[in-house]
Amino acid sequence: MTTTNKNDPIELAPIKPAVWLQRQERSNMLMLGIMSWISLRLGRTVARSVLHLIATYFVLFSLDSRRASLSYLPRALGRPATWVDLYRHFFCFAATIHDRIYLINRRYDLFDIEIQGEENIRSLIDEGKGVFLMGAHLGSFEVMRAIGRKVPGLRVAMVMHKDNAQKINSMLGAINPEATMDVIPLGRIDSMLQVQQRLDDGMLVGMLSDRTLGDEPMTEIDLLGASAALPTGPFRMAALLRRPVVFMVGLYMGNNRYQVHFETLADFSNIPAGGRNKAVEIAILRYAELLNRYTRLAPYNWFNFFDYWQSVPGSLNEKLNKKLIKK
């Protein structure tokens, strides 16, 4: 991959294994299990009050997550993080997981959801040609279930790591046996074929594209003033299948309020084969720009509770810095 200015991405060699896969995000599943039991048996009012205890517990005793939060928050806030900031970060995480329980049970009446940028997705849905919907571990992707009432035609299939696909299906079944999610697991021979079939059916194919599995090509970007690694796979898949791409984020704004944003990311529909690599570069830079914008807009919505910047080895950071100095 070539670069033309200091903001251009640099393609990196694979890193094995990814930090978040090593940790397996036990805290996420543990918190979801606790809140499911409380929410479905004791009611929403009691459950919301328990969130404060859960957030406090994780701030005090989840040392790895706390270190990750302290690594991230000063970058997003532009100042040193306090204990109050830590608490707000963990509480926001707990609140979105709690709300997921009610969204899965179709209690959409409980939420006040504002949609911004609907025009960026509506025309593409109406064309029926299939769209890639790229998100991140920022806010809640689950609010997609609720906005289907306001934006008809939002049929979404999620592409995810096969282990996570099994977890999400188990979670859905435990909370509501009638709840379903169309999940396409990565790492299978027919994964790409399944993606193409959903797109041909006019569906939106969603991916959370801010994490690498650790065994795939990555691109180094600037995120909140430091080097981070993004997988190139989701963007290359969209380019190969020649589809438009829309960025989506559902930000938790407190109480029962969410803001859903749709942003145009890329359109690979008419890109010639010879221009594919450059188009992918531009799309990744656009994705990084949106991550920077929305993490600063809603800093407590970032739910990558591991050292996100640690995934880029120091030697490669030095290589990037030297490259920038030369320019």
DOPADREN-495746 format. One record per atom (N, C-alpha, C): x, y, z; residue in one letter. Coordinates in steps of 0.1 Angstrom, whole numbers, padded with zeros to 4 digits, always signed. Layout:
! DOPADREN-495746
XYZA;...
END
This chain:
! DOPADREN-495746
+0009-0012+0000M;+0000+0000+0000M;+0009+0012+0000M;+0006+0022-0008T;+0014+0034-0009T;+0008+0045-0001T;+0016+0055+0002T;+0010+0066+0010T;+0014+0079+0002T;+0005+0089+0004T;+0007+0102-0003T;+0008+0113+0006T;+0004+0112+0019N;+0006+0122+0029N;+0007+0116+0042N;+0009+0125+0052K;+0012+0120+0066K;+0000+0113+0072K;-0012+0114+0067N;-0024+0108+0072N;-0027+0095+0066N;-0020+0091+0055D;-0023+0079+0048D;-0020+0067+0057D;-0028+0056+0055P;-0025+0044+0063P;-0014+0036+0058P;-0008+0028+0067I;+0004+0019+0064I;-0001+0005+0067I;+0000-0004+0057E;-0004-0017+0059E;+0006-0025+0067E;+0001-0032+0077L;+0010-0039+0086L;+0010-0054+0084L;+0020-0061+0089A;+0019-0075+0090A;+0010-0080+0100A;+0004-0092+0099P;-0005-0097+0109P;+0001-0098+0123P;-0007-0096+0133I;-0003-0098+0147I;-0012-0110+0153I;-0005-0119+0160K;-0012-0131+0165K;-0010-0132+0180K;-0020-0135+0188P;-0034-0133+0185P;-0039-0120+0189P;-0051-0116+0186A;-0056-0103+0190A;-0058-0103+0205A;-0055-0091+0211V;-0056-0090+0226V;-0070-0093+0231V;-0080-0087+0224W;-0094-0089+0229W;-0099-0104+0228W;-0093-0111+0218L;-0097-0125+0218L;-0090-0133+0229L;-0078-0129+0233Q;-0072-0136+0244Q;-0080-0135+0257Q;-0086-0123+0259R;-0093-0120+0271R;-0107-0126+0270R;-0113-0128+0258Q;-0126-0133+0256Q;-0137-0125+0262Q;-0135-0113+0266E;-0145-0104+0271E;-0155-0110+0281E;-0149-0117+0291R;-0157-0123+0301R;-0166-0114+0308R;-0161-0101+0310S;-0169-0091+0318S;-0182-0088+0311S;-0181-0087+0297N;-0193-0084+0290N;-0204-0095+0292N;-0201-0108+0291M;-0210-0119+0292M;-0215-0120+0307M;-0206-0118+0316L;-0209-0118+0331L;-0219-0107+0334L;-0217-0095+0329M;-0226-0084+0332M;-0239-0086+0326M;-0239-0092+0314L;-0252-0094+0307L;-0260-0105+0314L;-0253-0115+0319G;-0261-0125+0327G;-0267-0120+0339G;-0259-0112+0347I;-0264-0106+0359I;-0276-0097+0356I;-0275-0088+0346M;-0286-0079+0343M;-0298-0085+0337M;-0296-0096+0330S;-0308-0103+0324S;-0316-0109+0336S;-0310-0115+0345W;-0317-0121+0356W;-0325-0110+0364W;-0318-0099+0367I;-0325-0088+0375I;-0336-0082+0367I;-0333-0079+0354S;-0343-0071+0346S;-0356-0079+0344S;-0354-0092+0341L;-0366-0099+0337L;-0374-0104+0350L;-0368-0104+0361R;-0375-0109+0373R;-0378-0098+0383R;-0371-0087+0384L;-0373-0076+0393L;-0379-0064+0387L;-0378-0062+0374G;-0383-0051+0367G;-0373-0040+0364G;-0377-0031+0355R;-0367-0021+0350R;-0363-0011+0361R;-0372-0007+0369T;-0368+0003+0379T;-0357-0002+0389T;-0359-0014+0394V;-0349-0020+0403V;-0336-0023+0395V;-0338-0028+0383A;-0326-0031+0375A;-0317-0019+0372A;-0323-0007+0369R;-0316+0005+0366R;-0308+0009+0379R;-0314+0007+0390S;-0307+0011+0403S;-0294+0002+0405S;-0296-0010+0401V;-0285-0020+0404V;-0273-0016+0395V;-0275-0010+0383L;-0265-0006+0374L;-0253+0002+0381L;-0257+0010+0390H;-0247+0018+0397H;-0238+0009+0405H;-0243-0001+0412L;-0235-0010+0419L;-0225-0018+0410L;-0231-0022+0399I;-0223-0030+0389I;-0212-0022+0383I;-0215-0009+0380A;-0204-0001+0374A;-0193+0002+0384A;-0197+0004+0397T;-0188+0007+0407T;-0179-0006+0410T;-0185-0018+0409Y;-0177-0030+0411Y;-0167-0031+0400Y;-0170-0029+0388F;-0161-0031+0377F;-0150-0020+0377F;-0153-0008+0382V;-0143+0002+0383V;-0133-0002+0394V;-0137-0008+0405L;-0128-0011+0416L;-0121-0024+0414L;-0127-0034+0407F;-0121-0047+0407F;-0117-0053+0394F;-0121-0047+0383S;-0117-0051+0370S;-0105-0043+0366S;-0093-0048+0370L;-0081-0040+0369L;-0077-0038+0354L;-0078-0049+0346D;-0074-0047+0332D;-0083-0038+0325D;-0096-0039+0327S;-0105-0030+0321S;-0103-0015+0325S;-0100-0014+0338R;-0098+0000+0343R;-0085+0006+0337R;-0075-0002+0335R;-0063+0003+0329R;-0065+0007+0314R;-0074-0001+0307A;-0077+0002+0294A;-0085+0015+0293A;-0094+0017+0302S;-0102+0029+0303S;-0093+0041+0305S;-0084+0040+0314L;-0075+0051+0317L;-0065+0054+0305L;-0063+0044+0297S;-0055+0046+0285S;-0063+0053+0274S;-0076+0050+0274Y;-0084+0056+0263Y;-0090+0070+0267Y;-0095+0071+0279L;-0103+0083+0282L;-0095+0097+0281L;-0082+0098+0285P;-0075+0110+0283P;-0074+0114+0268P;-0073+0104+0259R;-0072+0107+0245R;-0085+0113+0240R;-0097+0107+0244A;-0110+0112+0240A;-0114+0125+0246A;-0111+0126+0259L;-0115+0138+0267L;-0106+0150+0265L;-0093+0147+0261G;-0084+0158+0259G;-0079+0164+0273G;-0080+0155+0283R;-0075+0159+0297R;-0073+0146+0305R;-0067+0147+0316P;-0065+0135+0325P;-0079+0130+0329P;-0081+0117+0330A;-0093+0111+0334A;-0094+0111+0350A;-0106+0113+0355T;-0108+0112+0369T;-0116+0099+0373T;-0118+0097+0386W;-0126+0085+0390W;-0140+0087+0385W;-0145+0099+0385V;-0158+0102+0379V;-0159+0098+0365V;-0149+0101+0357D;-0149+0097+0343D;-0149+0082+0342D;-0141+0075+0350L;-0140+0060+0350L;-0154+0055+0352L;-0161+0060+0363Y;-0174+0055+0366Y;-0184+0057+0355Y;-0184+0069+0349R;-0193+0072+0338R;-0190+0063+0326R;-0178+0059+0323H;-0175+0050+0312H;-0181+0037+0315H;-0178+0031+0327F;-0184+0018+0330F;-0199+0018+0331F;-0205+0029+0336F;-0219+0029+0338F;-0226+0030+0324F;-0220+0037+0315C;-0225+0038+0301C;-0225+0024+0295C;-0214+0016+0297F;-0213+0003+0292F;-0224-0006+0298F;-0226-0005+0311A;-0236-0013+0318A;-0250-0009+0313A;-0253+0004+0311A;-0266+0008+0307A;-0269+0003+0293A;-0260+0003+0283T;-0263-0002+0270T;-0265-0017+0270T;-0258-0024+0278I;-0260-0039+0280I;-0274-0041+0286I;-0278-0033+0296H;-0291-0035+0302H;-0302-0032+0292H;-0300-0021+0284D;-0310-0018+0274D;-0312-0029+0263D;-0301-0035+0261R;-0301-0046+0251R;-0311-0057+0254R;-0313-0059+0267I;-0322-0070+0272I;-0336-0066+0267I;-0340-0053+0269Y;-0353-0048+0265Y;-0355-0047+0250Y;-0345-0044+0243L;-0345-0043+0229L;-0347-0057+0223L;-0341-0067+0228I;-0342-0080+0224I;-0357-0085+0226I;-0363-0080+0237N;-0376-0084+0240N;-0387-0074+0233N;-0382-0066+0224R;-0390-0057+0216R;-0398-0047+0224R;-0392-0042+0235R;-0398-0032+0243R;-0393-0018+0238R;-0396-0016+0225Y;-0391-0003+0219Y;-0398+0009+0224Y;-0409+0007+0231D;-0417+0019+0236D;-0409+0025+0248D;-0399+0018+0253L;-0392+0023+0265L;-0381+0034+0261L;-0379+0035+0248F;-0367+0043+0244F;-0371+0055+0235F;-0363+0066+0237D;-0364+0078+0229D;-0352+0078+0219D;-0354+0075+0207I;-0343+0073+0197I;-0344+0084+0186I;-0334+0092+0185E;-0333+0102+0175E;-0324+0097+0163E;-0328+0099+0151I;-0321+0094+0140I;-0315+0106+0132I;-0302+0106+0130Q;-0296+0116+0121Q;-0289+0110+0109Q;-0291+0116+0098G;-0285+0111+0085G;-0293+0100+0079G;-0306+0099+0082E;-0315+0089+0076E;-0314+0089+0061E;-0313+0101+0055E;-0312+0102+0040E;-0300+0094+0035E;-0290+0092+0043N;-0278+0085+0038N;-0280+0070+0036N;-0291+0065+0043I;-0294+0050+0042I;-0307+0048+0034I;-0316+0057+0035R;-0330+0054+0030R;-0329+0052+0015R;-0322+0060+0007S;-0322+0058-0008S;-0316+0045-0011S;-0305+0041-0004L;-0298+0028-0007L;-0307+0016-0004L;-0315+0017+0007I;-0325+0006+0010I;-0335+0005-0001I;-0340+0017-0006D;-0350+0017-0016D;-0346+0011-0029D;-0333+0012-0032E;-0327+0006-0044E;-0327-0009-0043E;-0326-0014-0031G;-0327-0029-0029G;-0315-0036-0034G;-0303-0030-0035K;-0291-0036-0040K;-0282-0042-0030K;-0286-0040-0017G;-0277-0044-0006G;-0267-0034-0002G;-0265-0032+0011V;-0255-0022+0016V;-0247-0028+0027V;-0234-0025+0028F;-0226-0028+0040F;-0229-0017+0050F;-0231-0021+0062L;-0233-0012+0074L;-0222-0014+0083L;-0213-0005+0084M;-0201-0007+0092M;-0202+0002+0105M;-0200-0005+0116G;-0201+0001+0129G;-0188-0001+0137G;-0188+0001+0150A;-0177-0001+0158A;-0182-0005+0172A;-0173-0008+0181H;-0177-0011+0195H;-0178+0003+0202H;-0188+0010+0197L;-0190+0024+0201L;-0205+0026+0202L;-0210+0027+0215G;-0225+0028+0216G;-0231+0014+0215G;-0243+0014+0210S;-0251+0002+0208S;-0255-0001+0194S;-0251-0012+0189F;-0256-0016+0175F;-0270-0022+0176F;-0274-0026+0189E;-0287-0032+0191E;-0299-0023+0188E;-0297-0010+0189V;-0308-0001+0186V;-0313-0002+0172V;-0305-0009+0163M;-0310-0011+0150M;-0324-0018+0150M;-0326-0027+0160R;-0339-0034+0161R;-0350-0024+0163R;-0348-0013+0171A;-0359-0004+0174A;-0362+0006+0162A;-0352+0010+0155I;-0354+0020+0145I;-0361+0014+0132I;-0362+0001+0132G;-0369-0005+0120G;-0383+0001+0119G;-0389+0005+0130R;-0403+0011+0129R;-0402+0025+0121R;-0391+0032+0123K;-0390+0045+0117K;-0384+0045+0103K;-0376+0034+0100V;-0369+0033+0088V;-0372+0019+0082V;-0384+0017+0076P;-0388+0004+0072P;-0378-0002+0061P;-0376-0015+0062G;-0367-0021+0053G;-0353-0024+0058G;-0351-0021+0071L;-0339-0023+0077L;-0337-0038+0082L;-0334-0046+0072R;-0332-0060+0075R;-0317-0062+0075R;-0311-0066+0087V;-0297-0066+0089V;-0292-0080+0092V;-0282-0085+0085A;-0274-0097+0089A;-0261-0092+0094A;-0256-0098+0105M;-0244-0094+0111M;-0233-0104+0108M;-0221-0099+0104V;-0209-0107+0102V;-0200-0106+0114V;-0196-0118+0120M;-0188-0117+0132M;-0180-0130+0133M;-0170-0129+0141H;-0161-0140+0145H;-0170-0152+0149H;-0166-0164+0144K;-0175-0176+0147K;-0178-0178+0161K;-0168-0176+0170D;-0170-0178+0184D;-0180-0168+0190D;-0179-0155+0185N;-0189-0145+0189N;-0202-0148+0184N;-0203-0154+0172A;-0216-0157+0166A;-0223-0168+0175A;-0216-0177+0180Q;-0222-0187+0189Q;-0226-0181+0202Q;-0218-0171+0207K;-0222-0164+0220K;-0234-0156+0218K;-0235-0149+0207I;-0247-0140+0205I;-0259-0148+0204I;-0259-0159+0197N;-0270-0168+0195N;-0275-0174+0209N;-0265-0178+0217S;-0268-0183+0230S;-0274-0172+0239S;-0269-0160+0238M;-0274-0149+0246M;-0288-0146+0242M;-0291-0145+0229L;-0305-0142+0224L;-0315-0153+0229L;-0311-0165+0228G;-0319-0176+0232G;-0322-0176+0247G;-0312-0172+0255A;-0314-0172+0269A;-0323-0160+0273A;-0323-0149+0267I;-0331-0138+0270I;-0345-0139+0265I;-0346-0143+0252N;-0359-0144+0245N;-0358-0155+0235N;-0363-0167+0237P;-0362-0178+0227P;-0368-0174+0214P;-0377-0164+0213E;-0383-0160+0200E;-0374-0150+0193E;-0364-0144+0200A;-0356-0134+0193A;-0346-0141+0184A;-0344-0135+0172T;-0335-0141+0163T;-0326-0130+0157T;-0314-0134+0153M;-0305-0125+0145M;-0299-0133+0134M;-0299-0127+0122D;-0292-0134+0111D;-0277-0131+0112D;-0270-0142+0116V;-0255-0140+0118V;-0248-0149+0108V;-0238-0142+0102I;-0229-0149+0093I;-0215-0151+0100I;-0211-0163+0103P;-0198-0164+0110P;-0187-0164+0100P;-0176-0157+0104L;-0164-0156+0096L;-0156-0169+0098L;-0147-0171+0088G;-0138-0183+0089G;-0143-0195+0083G;-0155-0195+0076R;-0160-0206+0070R;-0158-0205+0054R;-0158-0216+0048I;-0156-0216+0033I;-0167-0208+0026I;-0179-0209+0031D;-0190-0202+0024D;-0194-0189+0030D;-0185-0183+0039S;-0188-0170+0045S;-0191-0159+0035S;-0182-0158+0025M;-0183-0147+0015M;-0196-0150+0007M;-0199-0162+0004L;-0211-0165-0004L;-0223-0161+0004L;-0223-0164+0017Q;-0235-0160+0025Q;-0237-0145+0025Q;-0226-0138+0026V;-0226-0123+0026V;-0232-0118+0013V;-0228-0124+0002Q;-0232-0120-0012Q;-0247-0123-0013Q;-0252-0134-0008Q;-0266-0138-0009Q;-0275-0128-0001Q;-0270-0124+0011R;-0278-0114+0018R;-0279-0101+0011R;-0268-0097+0005L;-0267-0084-0002L;-0276-0085-0014L;-0276-0096-0021D;-0284-0098-0033D;-0299-0097-0030D;-0302-0101-0017D;-0316-0101-0012D;-0320-0087-0008D;-0311-0077-0009G;-0314-0064-0005G;-0312-0061+0009G;-0305-0069+0017M;-0303-0067+0031M;-0291-0058+0034M;-0291-0053+0046L;-0279-0046+0051L;-0270-0057+0058L;-0257-0057+0054V;-0248-0066+0061V;-0239-0058+0070V;-0241-0060+0083G;-0234-0052+0093G;-0222-0059+0099G;-0212-0050+0101M;-0199-0055+0107M;-0194-0044+0116M;-0188-0049+0128L;-0181-0040+0137L;-0167-0041+0133L;-0162-0030+0126S;-0149-0031+0119S;-0137-0025+0126S;-0138-0023+0139D;-0128-0017+0146D;-0118-0026+0153D;-0120-0039+0152R;-0112-0049+0159R;-0106-0059+0149R;-0094-0062+0151T;-0087-0073+0143T;-0088-0086+0150T;-0088-0097+0142L;-0088-0110+0148L;-0073-0114+0151L;-0064-0106+0146G;-0050-0109+0149G;-0043-0117+0139G;-0050-0123+0129D;-0044-0131+0119D;-0048-0126+0105D;-0048-0113+0103E;-0053-0108+0091E;-0045-0095+0088E;-0045-0090+0075P;-0038-0078+0072P;-0045-0066+0079P;-0036-0057+0084M;-0042-0045+0091M;-0036-0032+0085M;-0042-0021+0088T;-0037-0008+0084T;-0035+0000+0096T;-0024+0007+0097E;-0022+0016+0108E;-0028+0030+0105E;-0035+0035+0115I;-0042+0048+0114I;-0039+0056+0126I;-0042+0069+0125D;-0042+0078+0137D;-0055+0078+0143D;-0056+0073+0156L;-0069+0074+0163L;-0066+0081+0176L;-0073+0092+0178L;-0072+0100+0190L;-0057+0104+0193L;-0050+0107+0182G;-0036+0112+0184G;-0025+0101+0185G;-0029+0088+0184A;-0019+0078+0185A;-0021+0067+0174A;-0011+0059+0172S;-0013+0048+0162S;-0021+0037+0167S;-0030+0032+0158A;-0039+0021+0161A;-0040+0013+0148A;-0044+0000+0150A;-0045-0009+0138A;-0059-0012+0135A;-0063-0011+0123L;-0076-0015+0118L;-0075-0027+0108L;-0084-0037+0108P;-0083-0047+0098P;-0088-0042+0085P;-0081-0046+0074T;-0085-0042+0061T;-0096-0051+0055T;-0098-0062+0061G;-0107-0072+0055G;-0121-0067+0052G;-0128-0061+0062P;-0142-0056+0059P;-0143-0046+0047P;-0133-0038+0046F;-0133-0028+0035F;-0130-0035+0021F;-0121-0045+0022R;-0118-0052+0009R;-0130-0061+0005R;-0137-0066+0015M;-0149-0074+0011M;-0159-0065+0004M;-0161-0053+0010A;-0171-0044+0004A;-0167-0040-0010A;-0154-0038-0012A;-0149-0034-0025A;-0150-0046-0035A;-0147-0058-0030L;-0147-0069-0039L;-0162-0072-0044L;-0171-0070-0035L;-0185-0072-0038L;-0192-0060-0044L;-0184-0049-0045R;-0189-0037-0052R;-0202-0032-0047R;-0202-0028-0034R;-0214-0024-0027R;-0211-0010-0020R;-0222-0002-0018P;-0220+0010-0010P;-0218+0006+0005P;-0212+0015+0012V;-0209+0013+0026V;-0214+0025+0034V;-0221+0023+0045V;-0226+0033+0054V;-0221+0031+0068V;-0216+0041+0074F;-0212+0040+0088F;-0224+0042+0097F;-0225+0034+0107M;-0237+0036+0117M;-0232+0035+0131M;-0237+0044+0139V;-0234+0043+0154V;-0246+0047+0161V;-0249+0040+0172G;-0260+0043+0181G;-0255+0047+0195G;-0254+0060+0197L;-0248+0066+0209L;-0258+0066+0220L;-0254+0062+0232Y;-0262+0063+0244Y;-0260+0077+0250Y;-0271+0084+0252M;-0271+0098+0256M;-0276+0100+0270M;-0278+0089+0277G;-0283+0090+0291G;-0298+0086+0292G;-0302+0081+0304N;-0316+0077+0306N;-0320+0067+0295N;-0331+0070+0288N;-0335+0061+0277N;-0332+0067+0263N;-0323+0076+0262R;-0321+0083+0250R;-0309+0078+0242R;-0311+0077+0229Y;-0301+0073+0220Y;-0301+0082+0208Y;-0289+0084+0202Q;-0288+0091+0189Q;-0282+0081+0179Q;-0289+0078+0168V;-0284+0070+0158V;-0279+0078+0146V;-0267+0076+0142H;-0261+0084+0131H;-0258+0075+0119H;-0262+0079+0108F;-0258+0072+0095F;-0249+0082+0087F;-0237+0077+0084E;-0228+0086+0076E;-0224+0078+0064E;-0223+0085+0052T;-0218+0079+0040T;-0203+0076+0042T;-0199+0063+0039L;-0185+0059+0041L;-0178+0057+0028L;-0184+0050+0019A;-0178+0047+0006A;-0188+0041-0003A;-0186+0041-0016D;-0194+0035-0026D;-0185+0028-0036D;-0184+0015-0035F;-0176+0007-0043F;-0183+0002-0056F;-0195+0006-0058S;-0204+0001-0068S;-0197+0002-0082S;-0191+0013-0085N;-0186+0015-0099N;-0171+0017-0099N;-0164+0012-0089I;-0149+0013-0088I;-0143+0003-0098I;-0135+0007-0107P;-0128-0003-0116P;-0118-0011-0108P;-0115-0023-0112A;-0106-0032-0105A;-0093-0025-0102A;-0088-0017-0111G;-0075-0011-0110G;-0075+0000-0099G;-0086+0005-0095G;-0087+0015-0085G;-0091+0010-0072G;-0092-0003-0070R;-0098-0008-0058R;-0090-0005-0046R;-0076-0007-0047N;-0068-0005-0035N;-0068+0009-0030N;-0068+0019-0040K;-0069+0033-0035K;-0082+0036-0029K;-0093+0030-0034A;-0106+0033-0029A;-0107+0027-0015A;-0101+0015-0012V;-0101+0010+0001V;-0093+0019+0011V;-0082+0024+0006E;-0074+0033+0015E;-0082+0045+0019E;-0089+0051+0009I;-0098+0063+0012I;-0109+0059+0022I;-0115+0047+0020A;-0126+0043+0029A;-0121+0041+0043A;-0109+0035+0045I;-0103+0033+0058I;-0101+0046+0065I;-0095+0056+0058L;-0093+0069+0063L;-0106+0076+0067L;-0116+0074+0059R;-0129+0080+0063R;-0135+0073+0075R;-0133+0060+0077Y;-0138+0053+0088Y;-0130+0058+0101Y;-0117+0060+0100A;-0109+0065+0111A;-0114+0079+0115A;-0116+0087+0105E;-0121+0101+0107E;-0134+0100+0115E;-0143+0091+0112L;-0156+0090+0119L;-0154+0085+0133L;-0145+0075+0135L;-0142+0071+0148L;-0137+0082+0157L;-0128+0090+0151N;-0123+0101+0159N;-0134+0111+0163N;-0143+0114+0153R;-0153+0124+0156R;-0163+0119+0167R;-0168+0106+0165Y;-0178+0102+0174Y;-0173+0097+0188Y;-0160+0093+0189T;-0155+0090+0202T;-0153+0103+0210T;-0150+0114+0203R;-0149+0127+0210R;-0163+0133+0213R;-0173+0130+0205L;-0186+0135+0207L;-0193+0128+0219L;-0190+0115+0220A;-0196+0107+0231A;-0185+0098+0237A;-0176+0103+0244P;-0164+0096+0249P;-0167+0084+0257P;-0178+0084+0265Y;-0180+0073+0274Y;-0187+0061+0267Y;-0189+0062+0254N;-0195+0051+0246N;-0185+0042+0240N;-0173+0043+0242W;-0163+0035+0237W;-0161+0022+0245W;-0164+0010+0239F;-0165-0002+0247F;-0154-0012+0242F;-0142-0008+0240N;-0131-0016+0238N;-0123-0016+0250N;-0126-0025+0260F;-0120-0025+0273F;-0107-0034+0273F;-0098-0030+0264F;-0085-0036+0264F;-0076-0025+0258F;-0063-0026+0259D;-0054-0015+0254D;-0055-0015+0239D;-0063-0007+0233Y;-0065-0007+0219Y;-0053-0003+0211Y;-0045+0006+0217W;-0033+0010+0210W;-0021+0001+0212W;-0022-0009+0221Q;-0012-0018+0223Q;-0011-0028+0212Q;-0021-0029+0204S;-0022-0039+0193S;-0012-0035+0181S;-0006-0023+0182V;+0004-0019+0172V;+0017-0019+0179V;+0026-0028+0175P;+0039-0030+0182P;+0047-0017+0182P;+0055-0015+0192G;+0063-0002+0193G;+0072+0000+0182G;+0078-0011+0176S;+0087-0010+0165S;+0080-0004+0153S;+0067-0007+0151L;+0060-0002+0140L;+0056+0012+0142L;+0053+0016+0155N;+0051+0030+0158N;+0063+0038+0155N;+0075+0033+0158E;+0087+0040+0155E;+0089+0042+0140E;+0085+0031+0132K;+0086+0032+0118K;+0077+0042+0112K;+0065+0043+0118L;+0055+0054+0113L;+0061+0068+0117L;+0066+0070+0129N;+0071+0083+0133N;+0083+0087+0124N;+0092+0078+0120K;+0103+0081+0112K;+0098+0085+0098K;+0087+0078+0093K;+0082+0081+0080K;+0076+0095+0080K;+0069+0099+0091L;+0063+0112+0092L;+0074+0123+0092L;+0085+0120+0100I;+0095+0130+0101I;+0102+0132+0087I;+0104+0122+0079K;+0110+0123+0066K;+0101+0132+0057K;+0088+0131+0059K;+0079+0139+0051K;+0078+0153+0055K;
END
